[in-house]
Amino acid sequence: MTKISKLNPTDWKKYKKIRLEALKNEPTAFWASYDEKRLEPDSYWINKMNDVNDTILIEEMDNKVVGLVRVTVNDKEIPPEYAYVGSLYINKEYRGLGISKKLMSAAENYVKQETSLKGIFLEVYKSQESAIMLYNKLGYKIIEKRVKDGVEDLVMVKDL
């Protein structure tokens, strides 16, 4: 049985586990590194979960967290009328089951129901072809191509 849920601050250990798994298993998909984040004290993870601007949505199957997406509001680095969606990750054993689509749909629903924002803004490495295909299928449009720290990435948005 699967379910998508919003993590609460007391769930910081679940977040830490799935986030470190994502960084370790997909080192080229995220700006942060496993080696850096694994050394963070528990207080770092607790503070992340207490950040009122971040919402962490997870997918659980058989009591195991298998997917994650983060929704951020009031991100000073993006246009103020958009929420930022990032950290999308699905455990390799559970890929191909539509979990990414479900998590992105849950993120979109959260933005529609819990905010008055116009839509979603995200960034994806140009090398992440499967992620780009997913975002295209879901109606996201490329608005900018850029090079950040020597790596090509795409900025995509979707109005909701």
Rosetta blueprint (number, residue, H / E / L):
1 M L
2 T E
3 K E
4 I E
5 S E
6 K E
7 L L
8 N L
9 P H
10 T H
11 D H
12 W H
13 K H
14 K H
15 Y H
16 K H
17 K H
18 I H
19 R H
20 L H
21 E H
22 A H
23 L H
24 K H
25 N H
26 E L
27 P L
28 T L
29 A L
30 F L
31 W L
32 A L
33 S L
34 Y H
35 D H
36 E H
37 K H
38 R L
39 L L
40 E L
41 P L
42 D H
43 S H
44 Y H
45 W H
46 I H
47 N H
48 K H
49 M H
50 N H
51 D L
52 V L
53 N L
54 D E
55 T E
56 I E
57 L E
58 I E
59 E E
60 E E
61 M E
62 D L
63 N L
64 K E
65 V E
66 V E
67 G E
68 L E
69 V E
70 R E
71 V E
72 T E
73 V L
74 N L
75 D L
76 K L
77 E L
78 I L
79 P L
80 P L
81 E L
82 Y E
83 A E
84 Y E
85 V E
86 G E
87 S E
88 L E
89 Y E
90 I E
91 N L
92 K H
93 E H
94 Y H
95 R L
96 G L
97 L L
98 G L
99 I H
100 S H
101 K H
102 K H
103 L H
104 M H
105 S H
106 A H
107 A H
108 E H
109 N H
110 Y H
111 V H
112 K H
113 Q H
114 E H
115 T L
116 S L
117 L L
118 K L
119 G E
120 I E
121 F E
122 L E
123 E E
124 V E
125 Y E
126 K L
127 S L
128 Q L
129 E H
130 S H
131 A H
132 I H
133 M H
134 L H
135 Y H
136 N H
137 K H
138 L L
139 G L
140 Y L
141 K E
142 I E
143 I E
144 E E
145 K E
146 R E
147 V E
148 K E
149 D L
150 G L
151 V E
152 E E
153 D E
154 L E
155 V E
156 M E
157 V E
158 K E
159 D E
160 L L
